[in-house]
């Protein structure tokens, strides 16, 4: 198993556990971003959702309001 894969599998397991626990999609997305920051050093990230005809940011990390 590659070193990169060995590091990624526990992260995926933690994200999977969050998916099983959390039913609120926005809180779930925030938890996933927090996991990626903590476990993989992510600096910035967003999840966007299509709501009707508009894209909206459902969760973000490391971004300002602009």
PDB file of N, CA, C, O and CB in Angstrom:
ATOM      1  N   UNK A   1       0.853  -1.170   0.000  1.00  0.00           N
ATOM      2  CA  UNK A   1       0.000   0.000   0.000  1.00  0.00           C
ATOM      3  C   UNK A   1       0.898   1.232   0.000  1.00  0.00           C
ATOM      4  O   UNK A   1       1.871   1.297   0.750  1.00  0.00           O
ATOM      5  CB  UNK A   1      -0.970  -0.002   1.224  1.00  0.00           C
ATOM      6  N   UNK A   2       0.568   2.209  -0.843  1.00  0.00           N
ATOM      7  CA  UNK A   2       1.384   3.416  -0.903  1.00  0.00           C
ATOM      8  C   UNK A   2       1.198   4.250   0.359  1.00  0.00           C
ATOM      9  O   UNK A   2       0.181   4.153   1.046  1.00  0.00           O
ATOM     10  CB  UNK A   2       1.031   4.245  -2.147  1.00  0.00           C
ATOM     11  N   UNK A   3       2.202   5.067   0.646  1.00  0.00           N
ATOM     12  CA  UNK A   3       2.153   5.924   1.835  1.00  0.00           C
ATOM     13  C   UNK A   3       0.977   6.890   1.746  1.00  0.00           C
ATOM     14  O   UNK A   3       0.284   7.118   2.738  1.00  0.00           O
ATOM     15  CB  UNK A   3       3.474   6.705   1.999  1.00  0.00           C
ATOM     16  N   UNK A   4       0.749   7.458   0.569  1.00  0.00           N
ATOM     17  CA  UNK A   4      -0.358   8.396   0.388  1.00  0.00           C
ATOM     18  C   UNK A   4      -1.692   7.716   0.675  1.00  0.00           C
ATOM     19  O   UNK A   4      -2.540   8.278   1.368  1.00  0.00           O
ATOM     20  CB  UNK A   4      -0.351   8.971  -1.037  1.00  0.00           C
ATOM     21  N   UNK A   5      -1.876   6.538   0.156  1.00  0.00           N
ATOM     22  CA  UNK A   5      -3.115   5.790   0.380  1.00  0.00           C
ATOM     23  C   UNK A   5      -3.278   5.453   1.860  1.00  0.00           C
ATOM     24  O   UNK A   5      -4.384   5.527   2.396  1.00  0.00           O
ATOM     25  CB  UNK A   5      -3.130   4.499  -0.465  1.00  0.00           C
ATOM     26  N   UNK A   6      -2.194   5.087   2.512  1.00  0.00           N
ATOM     27  CA  UNK A   6      -2.247   4.766   3.942  1.00  0.00           C
ATOM     28  C   UNK A   6      -2.678   5.974   4.766  1.00  0.00           C
ATOM     29  O   UNK A   6      -3.289   5.810   5.822  1.00  0.00           O
ATOM     30  CB  UNK A   6      -0.884   4.263   4.427  1.00  0.00           C
ATOM     31  N   UNK A   7      -2.371   7.177   4.305  1.00  0.00           N
ATOM     32  CA  UNK A   7      -2.787   8.397   5.000  1.00  0.00           C
ATOM     33  C   UNK A   7      -4.229   8.777   4.668  1.00  0.00           C
ATOM     34  O   UNK A   7      -4.932   9.345   5.504  1.00  0.00           O
ATOM     35  CB  UNK A   7      -1.853   9.549   4.641  1.00  0.00           C
ATOM     36  N   UNK A   8      -4.663   8.467   3.463  1.00  0.00           N
ATOM     37  CA  UNK A   8      -5.998   8.873   3.019  1.00  0.00           C
ATOM     38  C   UNK A   8      -7.111   7.972   3.557  1.00  0.00           C
ATOM     39  O   UNK A   8      -8.212   8.458   3.812  1.00  0.00           O
ATOM     40  CB  UNK A   8      -6.048   8.884   1.511  1.00  0.00           C
ATOM     41  N   UNK A   9      -6.861   6.705   3.732  1.00  0.00           N
ATOM     42  CA  UNK A   9      -7.903   5.777   4.180  1.00  0.00           C
ATOM     43  C   UNK A   9      -8.489   6.179   5.535  1.00  0.00           C
ATOM     44  O   UNK A   9      -9.713   6.191   5.667  1.00  0.00           O
ATOM     45  CB  UNK A   9      -7.339   4.362   4.263  1.00  0.00           C
ATOM     46  N   UNK A  10      -7.678   6.510   6.553  1.00  0.00           N
ATOM     47  CA  UNK A  10      -8.281   6.943   7.825  1.00  0.00           C
ATOM     48  C   UNK A  10      -9.110   8.219   7.697  1.00  0.00           C
ATOM     49  O   UNK A  10     -10.096   8.395   8.414  1.00  0.00           O
ATOM     50  CB  UNK A  10      -7.198   7.158   8.856  1.00  0.00           C
ATOM     51  N   UNK A  11      -8.714   9.105   6.791  1.00  0.00           N
ATOM     52  CA  UNK A  11      -9.485  10.327   6.563  1.00  0.00           C
ATOM     53  C   UNK A  11     -10.844   9.966   5.980  1.00  0.00           C
ATOM     54  O   UNK A  11     -11.866  10.495   6.416  1.00  0.00           O
ATOM     55  CB  UNK A  11      -8.725  11.299   5.619  1.00  0.00           C
ATOM     56  N   UNK A  12     -10.864   9.083   5.013  1.00  0.00           N
ATOM     57  CA  UNK A  12     -12.123   8.640   4.424  1.00  0.00           C
ATOM     58  C   UNK A  12     -13.001   7.924   5.446  1.00  0.00           C
ATOM     59  O   UNK A  12     -14.224   8.056   5.419  1.00  0.00           O
ATOM     60  CB  UNK A  12     -11.855   7.724   3.238  1.00  0.00           C
ATOM     61  N   UNK A  13     -12.384   7.172   6.339  1.00  0.00           N
ATOM     62  CA  UNK A  13     -13.152   6.499   7.396  1.00  0.00           C
ATOM     63  C   UNK A  13     -13.787   7.519   8.341  1.00  0.00           C
ATOM     64  O   UNK A  13     -14.932   7.348   8.758  1.00  0.00           O
ATOM     65  CB  UNK A  13     -12.246   5.534   8.191  1.00  0.00           C
ATOM     66  N   UNK A  14     -13.049   8.578   8.681  1.00  0.00           N
ATOM     67  CA  UNK A  14     -13.597   9.613   9.554  1.00  0.00           C
ATOM     68  C   UNK A  14     -14.738  10.366   8.869  1.00  0.00           C
ATOM     69  O   UNK A  14     -15.744  10.683   9.505  1.00  0.00           O
ATOM     70  CB  UNK A  14     -12.496  10.593   9.973  1.00  0.00           C
ATOM     71  N   UNK A  15     -14.584  10.651   7.589  1.00  0.00           N
ATOM     72  CA  UNK A  15     -15.655  11.322   6.838  1.00  0.00           C
ATOM     73  C   UNK A  15     -16.884  10.416   6.766  1.00  0.00           C
ATOM     74  O   UNK A  15     -18.010  10.886   6.926  1.00  0.00           O
ATOM     75  CB  UNK A  15     -15.175  11.701   5.404  1.00  0.00           C
ATOM     76  N   UNK A  16     -16.678   9.135   6.529  1.00  0.00           N
ATOM     77  CA  UNK A  16     -17.783   8.183   6.474  1.00  0.00           C
ATOM     78  C   UNK A  16     -18.527   8.135   7.803  1.00  0.00           C
ATOM     79  O   UNK A  16     -19.758   8.099   7.828  1.00  0.00           O
ATOM     80  CB  UNK A  16     -17.270   6.788   6.107  1.00  0.00           C
ATOM     81  N   UNK A  17     -17.788   8.134   8.899  1.00  0.00           N
ATOM     82  CA  UNK A  17     -18.419   8.134  10.225  1.00  0.00           C
ATOM     83  C   UNK A  17     -19.253   9.391  10.426  1.00  0.00           C
ATOM     84  O   UNK A  17     -20.332   9.324  11.014  1.00  0.00           O
ATOM     85  CB  UNK A  17     -17.356   8.024  11.332  1.00  0.00           C
ATOM     86  N   UNK A  18     -18.775  10.539   9.948  1.00  0.00           N
ATOM     87  CA  UNK A  18     -19.527  11.789  10.060  1.00  0.00           C
ATOM     88  C   UNK A  18     -20.818  11.707   9.240  1.00  0.00           C
ATOM     89  O   UNK A  18     -21.862  12.190   9.678  1.00  0.00           O
ATOM     90  CB  UNK A  18     -18.665  12.987   9.590  1.00  0.00           C
ATOM     91  N   UNK A  19     -20.750  11.104   8.067  1.00  0.00           N
ATOM     92  CA  UNK A  19     -21.929  10.963   7.209  1.00  0.00           C
ATOM     93  C   UNK A  19     -22.996  10.122   7.905  1.00  0.00           C
ATOM     94  O   UNK A  19     -24.186  10.429   7.826  1.00  0.00           O
ATOM     95  CB  UNK A  19     -21.544  10.325   5.854  1.00  0.00           C
ATOM     96  N   UNK A  20     -22.573   9.080   8.575  1.00  0.00           N
ATOM     97  CA  UNK A  20     -23.519   8.198   9.272  1.00  0.00           C
ATOM     98  C   UNK A  20     -24.183   8.928  10.440  1.00  0.00           C
ATOM     99  O   UNK A  20     -25.371   8.734  10.698  1.00  0.00           O
ATOM    100  CB  UNK A  20     -22.800   6.929   9.781  1.00  0.00           C
ATOM    101  N   UNK A  21     -23.416   9.771  11.149  1.00  0.00           N
ATOM    102  CA  UNK A  21     -23.929  10.459  12.346  1.00  0.00           C
ATOM    103  C   UNK A  21     -24.790  11.673  12.044  1.00  0.00           C
ATOM    104  O   UNK A  21     -25.827  11.865  12.680  1.00  0.00           O
ATOM    105  CB  UNK A  21     -22.787  10.884  13.206  1.00  0.00           C
ATOM    106  N   UNK A  22     -24.382  12.494  11.086  1.00  0.00           N
ATOM    107  CA  UNK A  22     -24.993  13.811  10.884  1.00  0.00           C
ATOM    108  C   UNK A  22     -26.059  13.785   9.805  1.00  0.00           C
ATOM    109  O   UNK A  22     -25.813  13.331   8.687  1.00  0.00           O
ATOM    110  CB  UNK A  22     -23.931  14.833  10.525  1.00  0.00           C
ATOM    111  N   UNK A  23     -27.226  14.266  10.138  1.00  0.00           N
ATOM    112  CA  UNK A  23     -28.328  14.297   9.170  1.00  0.00           C
ATOM    113  C   UNK A  23     -28.534  15.684   8.557  1.00  0.00           C
ATOM    114  O   UNK A  23     -29.192  15.809   7.524  1.00  0.00           O
ATOM    115  CB  UNK A  23     -29.613  13.842   9.838  1.00  0.00           C
ATOM    116  N   UNK A  24     -27.981  16.723   9.180  1.00  0.00           N
ATOM    117  CA  UNK A  24     -28.092  18.074   8.642  1.00  0.00           C
ATOM    118  C   UNK A  24     -26.967  18.276   7.632  1.00  0.00           C
ATOM    119  O   UNK A  24     -25.791  18.226   7.993  1.00  0.00           O
ATOM    120  CB  UNK A  24     -28.031  19.149   9.782  1.00  0.00           C
ATOM    121  N   UNK A  25     -27.322  18.504   6.372  1.00  0.00           N
ATOM    122  CA  UNK A  25     -26.330  18.539   5.295  1.00  0.00           C
ATOM    123  C   UNK A  25     -25.319  19.653   5.483  1.00  0.00           C
ATOM    124  O   UNK A  25     -24.131  19.450   5.230  1.00  0.00           O
ATOM    125  CB  UNK A  25     -27.017  18.700   3.958  1.00  0.00           C
ATOM    126  N   UNK A  26     -25.754  20.818   5.917  1.00  0.00           N
ATOM    127  CA  UNK A  26     -24.813  21.932   6.078  1.00  0.00           C
ATOM    128  C   UNK A  26     -23.818  21.662   7.210  1.00  0.00           C
ATOM    129  O   UNK A  26     -22.630  21.954   7.073  1.00  0.00           O
ATOM    130  CB  UNK A  26     -25.576  23.239   6.351  1.00  0.00           C
ATOM    131  N   UNK A  27     -24.295  21.110   8.316  1.00  0.00           N
ATOM    132  CA  UNK A  27     -23.378  20.753   9.416  1.00  0.00           C
ATOM    133  C   UNK A  27     -22.426  19.647   8.972  1.00  0.00           C
ATOM    134  O   UNK A  27     -21.248  19.658   9.328  1.00  0.00           O
ATOM    135  CB  UNK A  27     -24.173  20.301  10.674  1.00  0.00           C
ATOM    136  N   UNK A  28     -22.929  18.704   8.203  1.00  0.00           N
ATOM    137  CA  UNK A  28     -22.082  17.626   7.692  1.00  0.00           C
ATOM    138  C   UNK A  28     -20.962  18.184   6.823  1.00  0.00           C
ATOM    139  O   UNK A  28     -19.803  17.797   6.977  1.00  0.00           O
ATOM    140  CB  UNK A  28     -22.919  16.617   6.893  1.00  0.00           C
ATOM    141  N   UNK A  29     -21.298  19.084   5.920  1.00  0.00           N
ATOM    142  CA  UNK A  29     -20.284  19.653   5.036  1.00  0.00           C
ATOM    143  C   UNK A  29     -19.233  20.420   5.830  1.00  0.00           C
ATOM    144  O   UNK A  29     -18.045  20.350   5.516  1.00  0.00           O
ATOM    145  CB  UNK A  29     -20.935  20.574   4.000  1.00  0.00           C
ATOM    146  N   UNK A  30     -19.666  21.156   6.865  1.00  0.00           N
ATOM    147  CA  UNK A  30     -18.717  21.860   7.731  1.00  0.00           C
ATOM    148  C   UNK A  30     -17.804  20.872   8.452  1.00  0.00           C
ATOM    149  O   UNK A  30     -16.606  21.118   8.590  1.00  0.00           O
ATOM    150  CB  UNK A  30     -19.466  22.732   8.755  1.00  0.00           C
ATOM    151  N   UNK A  31     -18.369  19.752   8.911  1.00  0.00           N
ATOM    152  CA  UNK A  31     -17.562  18.731   9.583  1.00  0.00           C
ATOM    153  C   UNK A  31     -16.531  18.128   8.628  1.00  0.00           C
ATOM    154  O   UNK A  31     -15.386  17.889   9.010  1.00  0.00           O
ATOM    155  CB  UNK A  31     -18.464  17.625  10.152  1.00  0.00           C
ATOM    156  N   UNK A  32     -16.943  17.886   7.394  1.00  0.00           N
ATOM    157  CA  UNK A  32     -16.014  17.316   6.404  1.00  0.00           C
ATOM    158  C   UNK A  32     -14.868  18.284   6.148  1.00  0.00           C
ATOM    159  O   UNK A  32     -13.712  17.864   6.083  1.00  0.00           O
ATOM    160  CB  UNK A  32     -16.750  16.994   5.075  1.00  0.00           C
ATOM    161  N   UNK A  33     -15.166  19.576   6.002  1.00  0.00           N
ATOM    162  CA  UNK A  33     -14.107  20.561   5.796  1.00  0.00           C
ATOM    163  C   UNK A  33     -13.162  20.607   7.001  1.00  0.00           C
ATOM    164  O   UNK A  33     -11.949  20.733   6.835  1.00  0.00           O
ATOM    165  CB  UNK A  33     -14.714  21.952   5.541  1.00  0.00           C
ATOM    166  N   UNK A  34     -13.714  20.507   8.200  1.00  0.00           N
ATOM    167  CA  UNK A  34     -12.880  20.509   9.413  1.00  0.00           C
ATOM    168  C   UNK A  34     -11.972  19.273   9.449  1.00  0.00           C
ATOM    169  O   UNK A  34     -10.808  19.366   9.838  1.00  0.00           O
ATOM    170  CB  UNK A  34     -13.771  20.554  10.683  1.00  0.00           C
ATOM    171  N   UNK A  35     -12.498  18.138   9.050  1.00  0.00           N
ATOM    172  CA  UNK A  35     -11.694  16.912   9.000  1.00  0.00           C
ATOM    173  C   UNK A  35     -10.555  17.074   7.995  1.00  0.00           C
ATOM    174  O   UNK A  35      -9.414  16.711   8.280  1.00  0.00           O
ATOM    175  CB  UNK A  35     -12.575  15.689   8.626  1.00  0.00           C
ATOM    176  N   UNK A  36     -10.864  17.613   6.831  1.00  0.00           N
ATOM    177  CA  UNK A  36      -9.836  17.794   5.803  1.00  0.00           C
ATOM    178  C   UNK A  36      -8.763  18.777   6.257  1.00  0.00           C
ATOM    179  O   UNK A  36      -7.584  18.600   5.949  1.00  0.00           O
ATOM    180  CB  UNK A  36     -10.469  18.280   4.499  1.00  0.00           C
ATOM    181  N   UNK A  37      -9.170  19.815   6.988  1.00  0.00           N
ATOM    182  CA  UNK A  37      -8.176  20.753   7.518  1.00  0.00           C
ATOM    183  C   UNK A  37      -7.285  20.060   8.549  1.00  0.00           C
ATOM    184  O   UNK A  37      -6.058  20.119   8.464  1.00  0.00           O
ATOM    185  CB  UNK A  37      -8.871  21.983   8.150  1.00  0.00           C
ATOM    186  N   UNK A  38      -7.907  19.414   9.504  1.00  0.00           N
ATOM    187  CA  UNK A  38      -7.176  18.797  10.615  1.00  0.00           C
ATOM    188  C   UNK A  38      -6.283  17.644  10.153  1.00  0.00           C
ATOM    189  O   UNK A  38      -5.133  17.538  10.577  1.00  0.00           O
ATOM    190  CB  UNK A  38      -8.156  18.295  11.665  1.00  0.00           C
ATOM    191  N   UNK A  39      -6.808  16.797   9.298  1.00  0.00           N
ATOM    192  CA  UNK A  39      -6.090  15.566   8.943  1.00  0.00           C
ATOM    193  C   UNK A  39      -5.160  15.720   7.737  1.00  0.00           C
ATOM    194  O   UNK A  39      -4.164  15.006   7.620  1.00  0.00           O
ATOM    195  CB  UNK A  39      -7.081  14.472   8.663  1.00  0.00           C
ATOM    196  N   UNK A  40      -5.498  16.671   6.828  1.00  0.00           N
ATOM    197  CA  UNK A  40      -4.712  16.758   5.595  1.00  0.00           C
ATOM    198  C   UNK A  40      -4.102  18.144   5.357  1.00  0.00           C
ATOM    199  O   UNK A  40      -3.435  18.374   4.349  1.00  0.00           O
ATOM    200  CB  UNK A  40      -5.579  16.386   4.420  1.00  0.00           C
ATOM    201  N   UNK A  41      -4.344  19.071   6.309  1.00  0.00           N
ATOM    202  CA  UNK A  41      -3.744  20.392   6.170  1.00  0.00           C
ATOM    203  C   UNK A  41      -4.391  21.281   5.131  1.00  0.00           C
ATOM    204  O   UNK A  41      -3.753  22.206   4.628  1.00  0.00           O
ATOM    205  CB  UNK A  41      -2.325  20.246   5.844  1.00  0.00           C
ATOM    206  N   UNK A  42      -5.640  21.021   4.799  1.00  0.00           N
ATOM    207  CA  UNK A  42      -6.334  21.831   3.803  1.00  0.00           C
ATOM    208  C   UNK A  42      -6.402  23.282   4.280  1.00  0.00           C
ATOM    209  O   UNK A  42      -6.726  23.537   5.440  1.00  0.00           O
ATOM    210  CB  UNK A  42      -7.759  21.273   3.535  1.00  0.00           C
ATOM    211  N   UNK A  43      -6.103  24.222   3.406  1.00  0.00           N
ATOM    212  CA  UNK A  43      -6.143  25.637   3.764  1.00  0.00           C
ATOM    213  C   UNK A  43      -7.474  26.286   3.413  1.00  0.00           C
ATOM    214  O   UNK A  43      -8.013  27.065   4.199  1.00  0.00           O
ATOM    215  CB  UNK A  43      -5.022  26.374   3.074  1.00  0.00           C
ATOM    216  N   UNK A  44      -8.005  25.969   2.236  1.00  0.00           N
ATOM    217  CA  UNK A  44      -9.256  26.558   1.786  1.00  0.00           C
ATOM    218  C   UNK A  44     -10.091  25.524   1.055  1.00  0.00           C
ATOM    219  O   UNK A  44      -9.567  24.652   0.361  1.00  0.00           O
ATOM    220  CB  UNK A  44      -8.993  27.767   0.886  1.00  0.00           C
ATOM    221  N   UNK A  45     -11.399  25.640   1.224  1.00  0.00           N
ATOM    222  CA  UNK A  45     -12.285  24.736   0.506  1.00  0.00           C
ATOM    223  C   UNK A  45     -13.724  25.210   0.586  1.00  0.00           C
ATOM    224  O   UNK A  45     -14.100  25.930   1.511  1.00  0.00           O
ATOM    225  CB  UNK A  45     -12.167  23.323   1.057  1.00  0.00           C
ATOM    226  N   UNK A  46     -14.516  24.809  -0.375  1.00  0.00           N
ATOM    227  CA  UNK A  46     -15.939  25.139  -0.380  1.00  0.00           C
ATOM    228  C   UNK A  46     -16.740  23.959  -0.890  1.00  0.00           C
ATOM    229  O   UNK A  46     -16.255  23.143  -1.674  1.00  0.00           O
ATOM    230  CB  UNK A  46     -16.213  26.385  -1.240  1.00  0.00           C
ATOM    231  N   UNK A  47     -17.971  23.888  -0.428  1.00  0.00           N
ATOM    232  CA  UNK A  47     -18.977  23.017  -1.008  1.00  0.00           C
ATOM    233  C   UNK A  47     -20.065  23.935  -1.538  1.00  0.00           C
ATOM    234  O   UNK A  47     -20.586  24.777  -0.806  1.00  0.00           O
ATOM    235  CB  UNK A  47     -19.538  21.969   0.039  1.00  0.00           C
ATOM    236  N   UNK A  48     -20.406  23.776  -2.797  1.00  0.00           N
ATOM    237  CA  UNK A  48     -21.510  24.542  -3.359  1.00  0.00           C
ATOM    238  C   UNK A  48     -22.642  23.585  -3.713  1.00  0.00           C
ATOM    239  O   UNK A  48     -22.421  22.456  -4.153  1.00  0.00           O
ATOM    240  CB  UNK A  48     -21.053  25.351  -4.609  1.00  0.00           C
ATOM    241  N   UNK A  49     -23.862  24.074  -3.505  1.00  0.00           N
ATOM    242  CA  UNK A  49     -25.046  23.281  -3.808  1.00  0.00           C
ATOM    243  C   UNK A  49     -25.899  24.022  -4.811  1.00  0.00           C
ATOM    244  O   UNK A  49     -26.003  25.248  -4.768  1.00  0.00           O
ATOM    245  CB  UNK A  49     -25.851  22.971  -2.533  1.00  0.00           C
ATOM    246  N   UNK A  50     -26.504  23.282  -5.707  1.00  0.00           N
ATOM    247  CA  UNK A  50     -27.439  23.845  -6.662  1.00  0.00           C
ATOM    248  C   UNK A  50     -28.813  23.870  -6.012  1.00  0.00           C
ATOM    249  O   UNK A  50     -29.376  22.831  -5.669  1.00  0.00           O
ATOM    250  CB  UNK A  50     -27.454  23.030  -7.993  1.00  0.00           C
ATOM    251  N   UNK A  51     -29.344  25.080  -5.851  1.00  0.00           N
ATOM    252  CA  UNK A  51     -30.669  25.262  -5.258  1.00  0.00           C
ATOM    253  C   UNK A  51     -31.529  25.966  -6.298  1.00  0.00           C
ATOM    254  O   UNK A  51     -31.403  27.171  -6.513  1.00  0.00           O
ATOM    255  CB  UNK A  51     -30.603  26.085  -3.907  1.00  0.00           C
ATOM    256  N   UNK A  52     -32.392  25.209  -6.930  1.00  0.00           N
ATOM    257  CA  UNK A  52     -33.153  25.773  -8.045  1.00  0.00           C
ATOM    258  C   UNK A  52     -32.207  26.031  -9.198  1.00  0.00           C
ATOM    259  O   UNK A  52     -31.547  25.117  -9.693  1.00  0.00           O
ATOM    260  CB  UNK A  52     -33.888  27.079  -7.629  1.00  0.00           C
ATOM    261  N   UNK A  53     -32.144  27.292  -9.624  1.00  0.00           N
ATOM    262  CA  UNK A  53     -31.240  27.677 -10.705  1.00  0.00           C
ATOM    263  C   UNK A  53     -29.978  28.357 -10.196  1.00  0.00           C
ATOM    264  O   UNK A  53     -29.175  28.835 -10.997  1.00  0.00           O
ATOM    265  CB  UNK A  53     -31.952  28.590 -11.670  1.00  0.00           C
ATOM    266  N   UNK A  54     -29.788  28.411  -8.888  1.00  0.00           N
ATOM    267  CA  UNK A  54     -28.663  29.138  -8.323  1.00  0.00           C
ATOM    268  C   UNK A  54     -27.714  28.216  -7.558  1.00  0.00           C
ATOM    269  O   UNK A  54     -28.134  27.281  -6.875  1.00  0.00           O
ATOM    270  CB  UNK A  54     -29.165  30.240  -7.410  1.00  0.00           C
ATOM    271  N   UNK A  55     -26.431  28.510  -7.694  1.00  0.00           N
ATOM    272  CA  UNK A  55     -25.419  27.845  -6.880  1.00  0.00           C
ATOM    273  C   UNK A  55     -25.221  28.676  -5.624  1.00  0.00           C
ATOM    274  O   UNK A  55     -25.125  29.901  -5.689  1.00  0.00           O
ATOM    275  CB  UNK A  55     -24.071  27.666  -7.664  1.00  0.00           C
ATOM    276  N   UNK A  56     -25.161  28.010  -4.489  1.00  0.00           N
ATOM    277  CA  UNK A  56     -24.880  28.737  -3.252  1.00  0.00           C
ATOM    278  C   UNK A  56     -23.812  27.978  -2.484  1.00  0.00           C
ATOM    279  O   UNK A  56     -23.724  26.752  -2.553  1.00  0.00           O
ATOM    280  CB  UNK A  56     -26.171  28.917  -2.387  1.00  0.00           C
ATOM    281  N   UNK A  57     -23.007  28.729  -1.755  1.00  0.00           N
ATOM    282  CA  UNK A  57     -21.988  28.108  -0.921  1.00  0.00           C
ATOM    283  C   UNK A  57     -22.662  27.567   0.313  1.00  0.00           C
ATOM    284  O   UNK A  57     -23.227  28.325   1.101  1.00  0.00           O
ATOM    285  CB  UNK A  57     -20.861  29.108  -0.549  1.00  0.00           C
ATOM    286  N   UNK A  58     -22.607  26.257   0.488  1.00  0.00           N
ATOM    287  CA  UNK A  58     -23.239  25.608   1.635  1.00  0.00           C
ATOM    288  C   UNK A  58     -22.290  25.567   2.823  1.00  0.00           C
ATOM    289  O   UNK A  58     -22.734  25.624   3.970  1.00  0.00           O
ATOM    290  CB  UNK A  58     -23.688  24.189   1.270  1.00  0.00           C
ATOM    291  N   UNK A  59     -20.998  25.471   2.568  1.00  0.00           N
ATOM    292  CA  UNK A  59     -20.004  25.459   3.630  1.00  0.00           C
ATOM    293  C   UNK A  59     -18.673  25.882   3.020  1.00  0.00           C
ATOM    294  O   UNK A  59     -18.373  25.585   1.864  1.00  0.00           O
ATOM    295  CB  UNK A  59     -19.902  24.046   4.308  1.00  0.00           C
ATOM    296  N   UNK A  60     -17.885  26.583   3.829  1.00  0.00           N
ATOM    297  CA  UNK A  60     -16.572  26.985   3.350  1.00  0.00           C
ATOM    298  C   UNK A  60     -15.603  27.008   4.515  1.00  0.00           C
ATOM    299  O   UNK A  60     -15.995  27.067   5.681  1.00  0.00           O
ATOM    300  CB  UNK A  60     -16.629  28.364   2.657  1.00  0.00           C
ATOM    301  N   UNK A  61     -14.326  26.958   4.166  1.00  0.00           N
ATOM    302  CA  UNK A  61     -13.272  27.016   5.164  1.00  0.00           C
ATOM    303  C   UNK A  61     -12.130  27.831   4.606  1.00  0.00           C
ATOM    304  O   UNK A  61     -11.697  27.608   3.475  1.00  0.00           O
ATOM    305  CB  UNK A  61     -12.797  25.601   5.571  1.00  0.00           C
ATOM    306  N   UNK A  62     -11.637  28.777   5.392  1.00  0.00           N
ATOM    307  CA  UNK A  62     -10.473  29.545   4.991  1.00  0.00           C
ATOM    308  C   UNK A  62     -10.743  30.634   3.983  1.00  0.00           C
ATOM    309  O   UNK A  62      -9.812  31.134   3.352  1.00  0.00           O
ATOM    310  CB  UNK A  62      -9.469  28.646   4.449  1.00  0.00           C
ATOM    311  N   UNK A  63     -12.000  31.014   3.815  1.00  0.00           N
ATOM    312  CA  UNK A  63     -12.363  32.073   2.873  1.00  0.00           C
ATOM    313  C   UNK A  63     -13.000  33.228   3.627  1.00  0.00           C
ATOM    314  O   UNK A  63     -13.655  33.028   4.650  1.00  0.00           O
ATOM    315  CB  UNK A  63     -13.323  31.540   1.783  1.00  0.00           C
ATOM    316  N   UNK A  64     -12.806  34.441   3.115  1.00  0.00           N
ATOM    317  CA  UNK A  64     -13.492  35.572   3.731  1.00  0.00           C
ATOM    318  C   UNK A  64     -14.877  35.731   3.096  1.00  0.00           C
ATOM    319  O   UNK A  64     -15.218  35.001   2.166  1.00  0.00           O
ATOM    320  CB  UNK A  64     -12.657  36.879   3.576  1.00  0.00           C
ATOM    321  N   UNK A  65     -15.659  36.665   3.585  1.00  0.00           N
ATOM    322  CA  UNK A  65     -17.042  36.837   3.129  1.00  0.00           C
ATOM    323  C   UNK A  65     -17.158  37.187   1.661  1.00  0.00           C
ATOM    324  O   UNK A  65     -18.190  36.914   1.048  1.00  0.00           O
ATOM    325  CB  UNK A  65     -17.711  37.898   3.935  1.00  0.00           C
ATOM    326  N   UNK A  66     -16.139  37.779   1.083  1.00  0.00           N
ATOM    327  CA  UNK A  66     -16.185  38.152  -0.337  1.00  0.00           C
ATOM    328  C   UNK A  66     -16.111  36.942  -1.205  1.00  0.00           C
ATOM    329  O   UNK A  66     -16.136  37.059  -2.430  1.00  0.00           O
ATOM    330  CB  UNK A  66     -15.063  39.103  -0.690  1.00  0.00           C
TER     331      UNK A  66
END
